[in-house]
């Protein structure tokens, strides 16, 4: 299990969610 990868994927999704909120 590589937890670092999971954290990076989570952060990437989180950032795209924030970008979507900023666009609206």
Phi, psi and omega in degrees: 000124177250100184290331181302317181296318179299318180295318180296319179295320179297315180297321180297316178293321180298318180294321179291327175297317180295320178298320179296320179294321181292330181288329184274000000 
